[in-house]
Structure formats: C-alpha cells, structure tokens
Amino acid sequence: MNINDELLHDCFENDQVIYCDALGENIRIIEKIGSGGQAEVYKISTSTGYYALKIWYSRLCSKESLESLKKLVDNPINSDLFIWPKYIFEYGKRFGYIMDLIPDDYISISKFLYDKTVSDNIIDNIDGDFSRNIRHRILWSINIAKALSIIHRHQDSYKDLSLNNIFINIYNGKILYIDNDNITPNFESNGARGTPEFIAPEIIESNHKPDRLSDVFSLAIIIFYMLTSNHPFQGNYQNIDFSNYSDDEFNKKIYGYEACFIFSDLNDLYRHINANQEFIASLWQLFPETLRNKFHYNFTIGINSMGSRTSSTEWMKTLFNALSSAVICPYCGEIHFFEPDDLRNQSFKPVCGDCNNTICLPIVRIDKSKYVLLNNNDVLYRGYFSLDDNETDIAFKVEYECGRLSLINMIYDAKVYYNNQIVPSDYIINDIKSGDKIYIINKNRKIECYIAIPK
C-alpha cells in the first residue's frame, strides 16, 4: 500500500480482532476516532477496558522512531497531566502505541477558543461573562505551564506545543497533554518542528531543532491566547499583500524574526491590531503591569534572545501574582487587577474603575512578601503558599460578608494553626480579626499568614 492508499483507506475495520504482543492478548477495534497527516487513532477494547491505539503511517515508521517510542514507554512521566504511551503496538510495517482514552469531560483548547457554542456554554456554567471568567483562564494557564515544567524537569522537551494537543476540563481546571510521542530528551530530535503559529522564530527561520527554549516561547503564545483569545503576532498583517508569498515566506514574515507583537508600541495600542481586535486593547489594559511586561518582553526581546525567555515555572509565579491581585467589584461585578506595590500599602483601598465605589476587602500577607486580596466566596490556592505540587488545588475557602471573615481549611498534608491551636482539615475558622495570624507548617517550613481587614 502506497502513501496515498494509507491516507485514503483505514488501517483497521470496526470489530477487527488483532493480537498485541505487548499485552499478550487479542485486542478488538471499536471504531476510528481520529486521523491526521501522520497517524490514525482507534478506540480499542482489551481485557482490562477501553483504550486508544495510535498507529503511524508506514513512511514515518523508522527504526529510530520505534526506539524513541520504546524509550517513552520505558521511562514515563508519572503524572495525571499526560496521556502517556503505555504499550508498543506493531502491525506489519507500521507501529504505534496504546494509551488511555481522553476523558469525555475534556475538550481541546482549540475547541474552547474557536467553537462559540462550546465557549458560550462554558461561560454560562462558570460565573458570567468573559471579564469574570478571566480568573479561570489564568488558573488553566498555570496548569498548562506546570505540565510543561514537569516535562522540562524530566530533562525532556515537548517540541510541538499548540492549542490542539492540550485538553482541559473546564469544570475543575485540570489539563491533559496529548500526542506525547513528540517528547524526546531536550537536545534529541524526532523530526517534529511544530505548528507554524506556535513555534519559535529560530525554527521558522532555520533548521534549528525544537528544544526547551522553543517550548517556552510556544507556551507564552498559548498563555496569551488563553487570556485574550488572540494570537500575539496576528495583528493588522491583513493589510499586507501576501498573494505572491509562498507558505514558507509567509510564516517567516509573520512568525519569524520579523514578527511584530500586536502591543509592541506601548504608546499606541491600536497601531498593530486590526478592526476586529479593538476589544483586546481594553482587555490588555485590564491586566496588571507585571503580566503585560512579561508578555511584551517575550514577544519583542525574546524573539531573538532565546536565553532570556520566561521559563514555565516563572510563568506560574507571574500568573499566580496576577490571580492574587484580582478583585471582582461587589457593587457592579467588574473585574480589576491591582499591582503588588499597591497591596503592600496597609491603607490602600482599591476603587472600582467602572462604578467608582471603594472596594473594602481583606488582604492576606503571606511570609511578609506576597499579598492576596480576598473576594467573597473565593478561594486561596496552594500555589499562594508555595505548597508542594497541586498548586491550583484549594488551600482555603473564603467567606467574607458584612466585615466578618471566615476561612475553611482544605489543607490535608500540612498542619494549620490559628491562635496557637491546630486547625483540622475541613474546619471553619470563624470571626477572624484584623491582625490575626494563621501558620502553616509544611515539611519543617513555617508559613506565616497575616490578616488585614479594612474598617
């Protein structure tokens, strides 16, 4: 069968039974659930349940790629953030691997951003319009960055990060990386170059191989997409005549070393955006300056200066800082972000830029350096306290009404103290006063939380 035949004809038929050496048993093909230019994916049944089988086209089935795949199976990243290859599957001249199915309650980021029927339904089920659910998008971005940091700590690089291979559970913020056969040790190549809109300029412009530095450039693009629903380099280039450009010339012009960040001109935010992007300019101004600066640096200096790009762990810190400074006005419901320097001022009382009301909310000072504004019916995340792993899980639930503050302890792997008494998990700390302190003891580290409640 030639290449065209492989693309036109499925490798397997429904209900076909095939022996799998790695499992030592027969598997049954349920149905084809996906295909692309490189592989087909089938839902299969085994003696232990349902799985997915990804099988590559024969032109990609080299000895080197099989060895690379075997390394992934033998050296997995043990995390529930990845759909990891479990077993090798060989079939004639073709091979692939068996993996878990993507759970039904996960959707691709691409579908979330571009399928309006999906995104509208999600917004209705979270907490209102785009400006309000921006906090959820920040939280999801933290999880995306965390997964990439795990890959990099494993001394690997992903090499093909895009909106299509990250899936998200929009009800709990959990994410999944798929297509993890792209992953190889950092300086090893498996032939993957990535999707033009998301790969780094040095790969667009030359034969530079993807690595961790190109990964974090892709990550920055995805985070920008998550927070704005726009691409950082797709501005008013529509005004340029590209009719005589090849695909390669177009990609170099828009995504290569000449790439122009849509907010590169800080004195004229509308200079590089098109008529359909006016909303993004107001959204951009909504973000805290520290977050805007991070994007601006990565999409201007970071285009050519690979080593200066923001790492995945640094993105997590930046996004947590933004999340901790977010306030939803209790009077009009609009969201605002404030700078850390503002929150350090004990007399600071934020004013809503929409309704001009003063917003009186408690502030938690963590280890004398981090400040978090407490909205009513809000939560404090583990990442605020630098607790190990599960950074976006809840540490405390917040209840604040009529000047009375209560916190519900949701920490199960560290000791929490209030008024020199231990606070059990799921216990409510009621009537917290301004000046009170809560301590968290985690692996011999003492974390101090000072509470300031406005009068």
Residue, then its C-alpha position, 0 to 999 in steps of 0.5 A: m500500500n502506497i502513501n496515498d492508499e494509507l491516507l485514503h483507506d483505514c488501517f483497521e475495520n470496526d470489530q477487527v480482532i488483532y493480537c498485541d504482543a505487548l499485552g499478550e492478548n487479542i485486542r478488538i477495534i471499536e471504531k476510528i476516532g481520529s486521523g491526521g497527516q501522520a497517524e490514525v487513532y482507534k478506540i480499542s477494547t482489551s481485557t482490562g477496558y477501553y483504550a486508544l491505539k495510535i498507529w503511524y503511517s508506514r513512511l514515518c515508521s523508522k527504526e529510530s522512531l520505534e526506539s524513541l517510542k520504546k524509550l517513552v514507554d520505558n521511562p514515563i512521566n508519572s503524572d495525571l497531566f499526560i496521556w502517556p504511551k503505555y504499550i508498543f503496538e506493531y502491525g506489519k510495517r507500521f507501529g504505534y502505541i496504546m494509551d488511555l482514552i481522553p476523558d469525555d469531560y475534556i475538550s481541546i483548547s482549540k475547541f474552547l477558543y474557536d467553537k462559540t457554542v462550546s465557549d458560550n456554554i462554558i461561560d454560562n456554567i462558570d460565573g458570567d461573562f468573559s471579564r469574570n471568567i478571566r480568573h479561570r483562564i489564568l488558573w488553566s494557564i498555570n496548569i498548562a505551564k506546570a505540565l510543561s515544567i514537569i516535562h522540562r524537569h524530566q530533562d525532556s522537551y515537548k517540541d510541538l506545543s499548540l492549542n490542539n494537543i492540550f485538553i482541559n476540563i473546564y469544570n475543575g481546571k485540570i489539563l491533559y497533554i496529548d500526542n506525547d510521542n513528540i517528547t524526546p530528551n531536550f537536545e534529541s530530535n524526532g523530526a517534529r518542528g511544530t505548528p507554524e503559529f506556535i513555534a519559535p522564530e529560530i525554527i521558522e527561520s532555520n533548521h534549528k531543532p525544537d528544544r526547551l527554549s522553543d517550548v517556552f516561547s510556544l507556551a507564552i503564545i498559548i498563555f496569551y491566547m488563553l487570556t485574550s483569545n488572540h494570537p500575539f503576532q496576528g495583528n493588522y498583517q491583513n493589510i499586507d499583500f501576501s498573494n505572491y508569498s509562498d507558505d514558507e515566506f509567509n510564516k517567516k514574515i509573520y512568525g519569524y524574526e520579523a514578527c511584530f507583537i500586536f502591543s509592541d508600541l506601548n504608546d499606541l495600542y491600536r497601531h498593530i491590531n486590526a478592526n476586529q481586535e479593538f476589544i483586546a486593547s481594553l482587555w490588555q489594559l485590564f491586566p496588571e503591569t507585571l503580566r503585560n511586561k512579561f508578555h511584551y518582553n517575550f514577544t519583542i526581546g525574546i524573539n531573538s534572545m532565546g536565553s532570556r525567555t520566561s521559563s514555565t515555572e516563572w510563568m506560574k509565579t507571574l500568573f499566580n501574582a496576577l490571580s492574587s491581585a484580582v478583585i471582582c467589584p461587589y457593587c457592579g461585578e467588574i473585574h480589576f487587577f491591582e499591582p503588588d506595590d499597591l497591596r503592600n500599602q496597609s491603607f490602600k483601598p482599591v476603587c472600582g474603575d467602572c462604578n467608582n465605589t471603594i472596594c473594602l476587602p481583606i488582604v492576606r500577607i503571606d511570609k511578609s512578601k506576597y499579598v492576596l486580596l480576598n473576594n467573597n466566596d473565593v478561594l486561596y490556592r496552594g500555589y499562594f503558599s508555595l505548597d508542594d505540587n497541586e498548586t491550583d488545588i484549594a488551600f482555603k475557602v473564603e467567606y467574607e460578608c458584612g466585615r466578618l471573615s471566615l476561612i475553611n481549611m482544605i489543607y490535608d498534608a500540612k498542619v494549620y494553626y490559628n491562635n496557637q491551636i491546630v486547625p483540622s482539615d475541613y474546619i471553619i475558622n470563624d470571626i477572624k480579626s484584623g491582625d490575626k495570624i494563621y501558620i502553616i507548617n509544611k515539611n519543617r517550613k513555617i508559613e506565616c499568614y497575616i490578616a488585614i481587614p479594612k474598617 
